[in-house]
Amino acid sequence: MTVISWQPRLIVAGLLLALTYLWIQSASPELERRNRLQSTLRIIELRDAELMRDILLARAGLLANYDALTKAGQELLRLSQSLQTDLQPANADAEKLMGKLADQLTATVQDGLVQIEYLKSDNALLRNSVMSFDEIGKTLRTAARPGDTAKLGNLWRLMFSFMDSPRPELAAEIRQELDRLAGLPLPDDYRVLIAHGRLIIDVSPKVDTLLRQIIAQPIVSRVDDLQQALRQYSDSVEQQAEAYRLSLYLVALVLLAYLLYQFVLLRASTLALRRAHANLQQETGERLQAESWLRESEARLRAITDSAHEAIISTDLQGKIVSWNQGAQLMFGFTANRMLGQPFQQLLANPSPDFFEQIRDEGAINRLNGPTLDSIALSQDRSAFPVELSLSSWTRGTERYLTAIIRDISARKHLEEVARQQELQLIQANKMTALGTLVSGVAHEINNPNQLILFNSGLLADIWSDALEILEDRYQASGEFSLGGLPYTEMRSSAAVLIRDVKDGAKRIERIVAELKNYARPPGAEAQVSFAINEVVDRAVRLLKHLIDQKTLHFKTELSEALPLLRGDPQQVEQVLVNLLINALEALPEPQKSVSVATKLLHDGRQVCVEVRDEGIGIAAEHIEQLCDPFFTTKQAKGGTGLGLAISASLLRAQGGRLSFSSEPGQGTCARVIFPLNPIPATEVNHAM
Amino acid sequence: MKTGFVNHASTQANMTQKRNPRLFLAECIGLALSVAVQAQTPEPLASLPLKVDLNAPRVVLGQRLFHDPQLSDQGQRSCASCHPLDSGGMDGKVRAESADGVSLLRNTPSLFNVSFNYFFNWDGVVTTLEAHTEKVMLNPNIMNAKWPELIERLRAVPDYVDAFSRIYPDGLTKANVVDALSNFERSLVTPNARFDRFLRGDTAALDAEEQQGYRLFNALGCVACHQGVNLGGNLFQKFGIFGTPKGEQDPVDEGRYNVTGNDRDRGVFRVPSLRNVAVTAPYFHDGRAANLEAAVDTMAEHQLGKRLATKQRDAIVKFLNTLTGEYAGRALAVNKKTNP
């Protein structure tokens, strides 16, 4: 409905134009002019009447002067001429007729005026002559002789009759009389009389003729004709105006009907509009609802986007950033305000210059849409971190955009590292397990010949001591002799040492094998019992009483009272403690240094700790981690097997406890055995063997 | 009384005109006669009004134009050249001097009281003062003006342009030039002649002989033609009813015949006004009468068919001398200097 409908406007405008035209036409046309013409005609009539009156008065000798008459005549002509000019621009037939009539009227008036002028002249002469005739006649009659009187009397009578009714025969008679008089020898007065008499009979009929002609001038009928024509013209134009008025009425009706029709249309449109409006309102409401939902959904989406740990960054195809989520801010440290519009490449540690050129290619994006790619990103402090980049493209309108979801994978990398370490450890442990199995097998194989060696060495020693008396005897007897390639005197002192060395070596093998067996002994056979840790400590100390006295002058125990009972194998715990005590005592460089054993509760009573502290040489930091590894020993020379702490740790693990060390080289070491108070039952996995 | 008659007559006319024009005329005659009998017969002569009501600025402008030689072709003549207002409103010459010095013109009539004439020029060729004014201005023998050039000349004078635009809405135009001149000419009235005072009831204004002259003027029939306010100027008459007047010059002036072409108008001229006649010699259309005595004698003999006794004539001349009025507060007189 945005297109303006011109048709009704044109129709209404057309009708209004028609109405205006008809209104103008229906107004009685030239009413003023017609009235003016009408009144002019009336005035002409009036002036004509005045003129006629004056002429008659003049003729009767009752008009003193011709001013008024002349004026009336000229006025009449002027009026008639003005009528003529008024009707000059004739276009209609009726007007042409009127113009013609006005021309005729003017011509008539002009004719009349000419005649009137003549009448005025003649009338003046006539009056003058009549007066003179009368005067002279009177003078002559009074002064005349009787004979002359008779002659004059006849003339007088004739003239009087002629003045009364100017008949031609009277005129002829008077002329005869005047001719007769003119023939007589008479004084000057008679000549004047005769001249005036002749003038009277000459002019008098002319004056009467002129008067008749003037009266006969059809001025009135011309005016009448003009009035008639004017009336006809008025009637015709009024009829025309009437027709226009009727048309005006009809057009007005049409306009009204059309307006009504338009009104009905408008009404219908209004109703439709109102309905549409209601619909629209409803739709608007729905749309608003939808919009609010949309907004909510968008907010949710934004919240989701923002809450995502991943950086979600959108760029246009020029690489300008158009969206930047909370995750990105957290990841890169830049705020959205700072980054919007910035090139995306600056976030990458090794951006390829034609990165986006490639991406603009449709295929490249399709390729990119699938897999992710790893890259190195730069955060605000220019520190690089590994990221995983997932690119996707989308289109809004004609613009194409790229969205990168960037995940900081440094934690994962770290975990992967840890897992690899653990894997390596597992492999190591597996190797250890295999080694343990191997060792227990080997131990057995070794132990049997070793027992033979041990047994035989004792026997050999007995044999040697018994043989020595004999040999001594022989030496005494026979002097020096060779024994096993060596001289007897040398052999006598060293053979016992050799045998004892054999025995010691065998014993050492026996011990290593025994410990190997302990290390690899499968758990689970021992009964889990409750025991008091202090008692175990006492027993271990008592067991090592001899060694303690030998190694240190300062040994002390600080056993906390009221420690809860522990569950486990007290024998193994005792073995662990003995192990630790031996290590501590052996670490002492001199007896002045002290060793102390303490039991206490740790961590609000949830753990029980046995602490063995010495002031020995300490452990190098790099060795602390390896203390519990099997076969790690710093006392190889002193017969250390490297299995003691490994076995200890293994035993403790089996009981839910653990072993920890802290040491400062040169100052001493503190070893702790920590038991949880509710030890978790040991699992198979936790046991190395 | 008269107004009533007019109304009555007009209603009568309206009522009767439809029926029969003849009957209507008969009624008119009856009415007119009855009214005329009842009415006091008006005097054939009437006094000039003491004052005329005119548009003063136009009169002043007209006066300026009247005296401006720029109105003529050569810039030599103004209206006042032939109608000097200090000398009876005419040049006092037998015949007017034509511009080319060859053409034969008629005697210059006085411009005083011209507005009370009904016909202008000796032959009555025009009937309005405006037409007369323009005619004289454009006459090649008199002022020989041509409108476009004349208007051009007047436009060159800023005063005229100002004055015209002040007085006339459409400023300086041909019609307005004529109008201003005509207005001025209408102001040329000479009231307060002794005869006028006599007519207004001052019987002492005329002495016995002058009054005798007035009576003779009536009785002899002069008044038959010299009537009205201007004692003439409102009709035509043949010059020489009783015999041909003496001193006719060649060629014969046909007079009004030149205007109408009617045979009976041969030798017919306008009856001139006798106002200020004593200061407007010489007389007649051709100036043949050098003085009033000669003029009165000629008129009596050839127009009235009578020879006057010297006494009669002198009385009439004396009467005619009482017709001299005042212009601008002074009685008109012949200016000897301008009249050689």
Interface residues (C-beta under 8 A of the other chain):
Chain A: R42 E45 L46 A49 E50 M52 R53 L56 L57 A60 L62 A64 N65 Y66 D67 T70 K71 Q74 L77 V114 E117 Y118 K120 S121 A124 L125 R127 N128 S129 M131 S132 E135 D188 V192 A195 H196 L199 I215 P218 V220 S221 D224
Chain B: V6 A9 S10 A13 N14 Q17 K18 P21 F24 L25 C28 I29 L31 A32 L33 V35 A36 V37 T41 P42 E43 P44 L45 A46 F116 Y118 F119 T127 A219 G221 A224 C225 Q227 G228 V229 N234 L235 F236 Q237 K238 I241 F242 T260 N262 R264 V268 L304 G305 K306 R307
